[in-house]
Structures are given as structure tokens and as C-alpha cells.
Amino acid sequence: MAKDNKPAEEGAEGAPKKSKKLLIIIVLAVVLLAAAGAGAFLMMSGGSDEELDEDEVAEETEKKPAKKKKKAEAGPPTFVNLDPFTVNLVPEVGDQYLQVVLSVELDAAPSQATLAMMMPRIRNNVTLLLSSKKASELQSKEGKEQLAAEIQTEINSAIEPPTKNKRGEIIPPEGPVVSVLFTSFIIQ
């Protein structure tokens, strides 16, 4: 009887070994097919290492837009002076006025033509933004810096309208304006 039990036990162990080997072979075949499919897709789409690097850089710069702007500044900066803006501020203590002269720094010289072409819309948007402010908001350095950032967003939005992501959040455009500089800032 002892002899009869041994062959039965060996047969029971032999079946799982074959199924494990078969499972490993199937998994390896699937992995190889997936790798071959991915390679074929990359070759068919014309993707090269340079394009992949650019895509990776684009993803990184979406997270860190300040680094992209620094890299884009290969040549000398391009500045454009805008005509003065004079607006009534939101009243706090009687009538108050704001006169601002701005210069904008562009990412490239060719952007100057686009800026000039969109100037009526830019002036409208900036005038509406400035006239919605209170004098007390603009007195401090932080208030002026925040205003400069808002003006930059307004100008870039006038040139390239903002887009929405899948969650419905508005993504402001990067646009050609790198920074907004105040040449003159007078509140009366």
C-alpha cells in the first residue's frame, strides 16, 4: 500500500508544476506582446526620443511655469510701453483716481505684433480691472504686486482665451506677457 500512495502523490504534485509552467509561459507571452505593441505604436506615431523629451519637459513645465519662462529667455528681453491708464477707483473716501503707466515684458519679439493687434481688447480689460480696485488695496507693495499679476493674466487672457480642464476649472493661458512693470503709479 505504501507503494500505491507514492505514485498518487507524485501525480498530484506533477499537475500543479505543469500548470505553473504554463501560467509563466502565458504571462511572458502577454508581456512580450504588450512590449511589441508599445514599440509598434511609438514607431507608427513617429515618436522619437527628442519628441518624448519635449513631452516630458512640457509636463514638468506645467507644474513649474517659472522655469519654462527662464529657459525661454535666450535673447534680450522685449519691453513694450503701453499708453497711460486713468480710471476712477471704487469710492472709499470721496472720489479717487488712479493713473498708471505700464510696460510689459514679452517672451519674444514677434509677440509684439500680436500685442499691438489685440490692444483695444487689452485696454478694455485692464481698464475694467483697474476701475474695480479700491485705493486701500493698492497702497501696499503686495497690493501693487498682486495688481501686476492680475494685469498680466488679463493681457494674456485677451491674447489667448483661457481653457477649461476636465474638472471644469479654468486654466489661465501662459501667453506672451512674462511680467508687468509699473513705470508710473499715482493715486489721487
Backbone torsions as a table, in degrees:
resi	resn	phi	psi	omega
1	MET	NA	-33.4	179.5
2	ALA	-62.9	-34.8	178.3
3	LYS	-67.9	-34.7	-179.0
4	ASP	-69.1	-33.5	-178.6
5	ASN	-71.4	-35.5	-178.5
6	LYS	-63.8	-47.9	179.4
7	PRO	-63.8	-33.7	179.8
8	ALA	-67.6	-38.9	179.1
9	GLU	-68.3	-38.6	178.6
10	GLU	-65.3	-38.2	178.8
11	GLY	-66.2	-36.0	179.4
12	ALA	-69.3	-37.3	178.7
13	GLU	-74.5	-31.0	-177.9
14	GLY	-67.6	-35.5	-178.5
15	ALA	-65.8	-45.7	178.4
16	PRO	-64.9	-32.9	179.2
17	LYS	-64.2	-41.2	179.2
18	LYS	-66.3	-40.5	-179.3
19	SER	-69.2	-33.8	176.5
20	LYS	-66.7	-42.4	178.3
21	LYS	-64.4	-41.8	179.1
22	LEU	-63.7	-41.7	178.6
23	LEU	-63.1	-42.5	179.0
24	ILE	-63.9	-41.8	179.2
25	ILE	-64.0	-41.4	-180.0
26	ILE	-65.6	-43.2	179.4
27	VAL	-63.1	-43.3	178.3
28	LEU	-63.5	-39.5	178.6
29	ALA	-63.8	-41.5	179.4
30	VAL	-64.9	-43.4	179.8
31	VAL	-63.3	-43.4	178.9
32	LEU	-64.2	-40.9	177.8
33	LEU	-64.4	-40.4	178.5
34	ALA	-64.0	-42.5	178.8
35	ALA	-65.2	-41.0	178.5
36	ALA	-65.3	-39.0	178.2
37	GLY	-64.9	-42.5	178.7
38	ALA	-64.8	-40.7	177.9
39	GLY	-64.3	-41.4	178.5
40	ALA	-64.8	-40.5	178.8
41	PHE	-61.5	-45.0	179.9
42	LEU	-63.8	-39.1	179.8
43	MET	-70.0	-38.0	-179.0
44	MET	-71.7	-34.7	-179.1
45	SER	-80.2	-5.8	177.9
46	GLY	75.1	19.7	-178.8
47	GLY	-72.7	126.7	175.3
48	SER	-112.9	172.9	179.7
49	ASP	-61.3	-36.6	-180.0
50	GLU	-64.3	-42.8	-179.7
51	GLU	-67.2	-38.1	177.8
52	LEU	-64.2	-40.9	178.0
53	ASP	-62.2	-40.2	178.7
54	GLU	-64.1	-39.5	177.7
55	ASP	-64.1	-42.1	178.6
56	GLU	-64.2	-41.1	178.5
57	VAL	-64.5	-40.6	179.6
58	ALA	-62.7	-40.8	178.0
59	GLU	-64.9	-40.3	179.8
60	GLU	-67.6	-37.6	-177.8
61	THR	-74.5	-23.1	174.4
62	GLU	-64.9	-33.1	178.3
63	LYS	-79.3	-32.3	-176.0
64	LYS	-130.7	79.0	-176.2
65	PRO	-67.9	-22.3	-178.2
66	ALA	-65.8	-36.3	-179.6
67	LYS	-68.5	-35.5	179.3
68	LYS	-64.0	-41.2	-179.2
69	LYS	-64.2	-37.3	179.2
70	LYS	-67.5	-38.0	179.9
71	LYS	-71.3	-31.9	-177.2
72	ALA	-71.5	-19.3	-177.5
73	GLU	-82.4	68.2	-179.6
74	ALA	-79.8	-41.6	-178.2
75	GLY	-98.9	-171.1	178.2
76	PRO	-68.8	149.5	-179.2
77	PRO	-67.7	151.4	177.9
78	THR	-110.6	121.7	179.3
79	PHE	-113.0	141.7	177.0
80	VAL	-126.5	126.5	177.0
81	ASN	-87.0	131.7	176.8
82	LEU	-98.8	155.6	176.2
83	ASP	-63.9	154.9	-178.6
84	PRO	-62.6	148.5	174.1
85	PHE	-111.0	129.7	174.2
86	THR	-127.3	119.4	-176.1
87	VAL	-136.2	158.0	169.9
88	ASN	-82.7	133.6	176.2
89	LEU	-86.9	164.7	175.9
90	VAL	-63.1	125.7	-173.8
91	PRO	-65.6	133.5	172.8
92	GLU	-119.9	-50.9	-179.1
93	VAL	-132.7	74.5	-177.2
94	GLY	80.6	-168.9	-179.3
95	ASP	-77.3	134.5	176.0
96	GLN	-134.0	144.7	-176.8
97	TYR	-122.8	153.8	176.6
98	LEU	-127.2	127.7	173.0
99	GLN	-119.4	122.8	-176.7
100	VAL	-130.6	135.7	171.0
101	VAL	-115.6	127.6	-174.1
102	LEU	-116.3	150.8	165.6
103	SER	-125.4	138.9	177.9
104	VAL	-115.6	139.8	176.4
105	GLU	-96.9	127.3	-177.8
106	LEU	-102.1	155.1	180.0
107	ASP	-72.3	-28.9	-179.7
108	ALA	-152.9	153.7	-178.8
109	ALA	-61.1	-37.6	179.2
110	PRO	-62.4	-19.7	178.7
111	SER	-68.4	-16.8	-178.6
112	GLN	-63.2	-37.8	178.9
113	ALA	-65.3	-40.8	178.5
114	THR	-65.2	-41.0	178.6
115	LEU	-61.8	-44.8	179.8
116	ALA	-64.3	-37.7	-178.5
117	MET	-67.5	-33.8	-177.3
118	MET	-96.2	10.6	-173.3
119	MET	-57.9	-40.1	178.2
120	PRO	-59.8	-43.3	179.0
121	ARG	-67.2	-40.2	179.6
122	ILE	-62.1	-47.2	-179.8
123	ARG	-61.5	-40.2	178.8
124	ASN	-62.4	-50.2	-177.5
125	ASN	-63.7	-41.1	-179.8
126	VAL	-69.2	-39.5	178.2
127	THR	-62.3	-44.0	178.1
128	LEU	-63.2	-40.3	178.8
129	LEU	-64.5	-48.2	-178.0
130	LEU	-63.4	-39.9	-176.9
131	SER	-74.0	-9.6	177.8
132	SER	-91.8	2.4	-175.8
133	LYS	-97.8	155.6	173.6
134	LYS	-101.6	152.0	-179.7
135	ALA	-61.4	-36.9	-178.5
136	SER	-66.1	-28.5	177.8
137	GLU	-70.5	-27.7	-171.9
138	LEU	-100.1	-3.2	-176.2
139	GLN	-69.1	-40.3	-174.9
140	SER	-82.1	163.5	177.5
141	LYS	-63.0	-41.4	179.7
142	GLU	-62.6	-37.9	178.4
143	GLY	-64.0	-40.8	178.2
144	LYS	-68.1	-40.2	178.1
145	GLU	-64.8	-39.8	178.0
146	GLN	-66.0	-40.4	177.5
147	LEU	-62.4	-41.7	178.1
148	ALA	-61.0	-41.0	178.5
149	ALA	-66.1	-39.2	178.5
150	GLU	-66.9	-39.7	177.5
151	ILE	-64.5	-41.3	177.8
152	GLN	-59.2	-45.4	178.9
153	THR	-63.3	-41.1	179.7
154	GLU	-63.3	-43.9	-179.1
155	ILE	-67.0	-45.7	178.7
156	ASN	-63.1	-36.4	178.2
157	SER	-69.4	-31.6	177.6
158	ALA	-70.1	-33.8	-179.5
159	ILE	-80.8	-48.1	178.3
160	GLU	-125.2	109.1	-178.5
161	PRO	-58.6	145.2	-180.0
162	PRO	-66.4	157.2	178.8
163	THR	-116.1	166.9	177.2
164	LYS	-113.2	143.1	176.5
165	ASN	-88.5	-174.4	-176.3
166	LYS	-64.5	-27.1	179.8
167	ARG	-84.8	-2.9	179.6
168	GLY	87.8	5.2	178.7
169	GLU	-79.2	141.2	179.6
170	ILE	-80.8	128.1	179.0
171	ILE	-104.9	114.3	179.7
172	PRO	-67.9	144.5	179.8
173	PRO	-72.3	153.3	175.2
174	GLU	-74.9	-43.1	173.5
175	GLY	61.6	176.4	-176.4
176	PRO	-82.0	-17.4	-176.2
177	VAL	-82.5	119.7	-179.5
178	VAL	-88.3	-39.9	179.4
179	SER	-155.5	159.8	176.8
180	VAL	-117.7	130.4	-178.1
181	LEU	-120.2	136.2	177.3
182	PHE	-89.2	121.5	176.0
183	THR	-87.7	-36.9	177.5
184	SER	-145.3	141.5	-177.2
185	PHE	-145.8	103.1	-175.1
186	ILE	-125.3	126.7	173.7
187	ILE	-114.6	127.7	178.3
188	GLN	-121.9	NA	NA
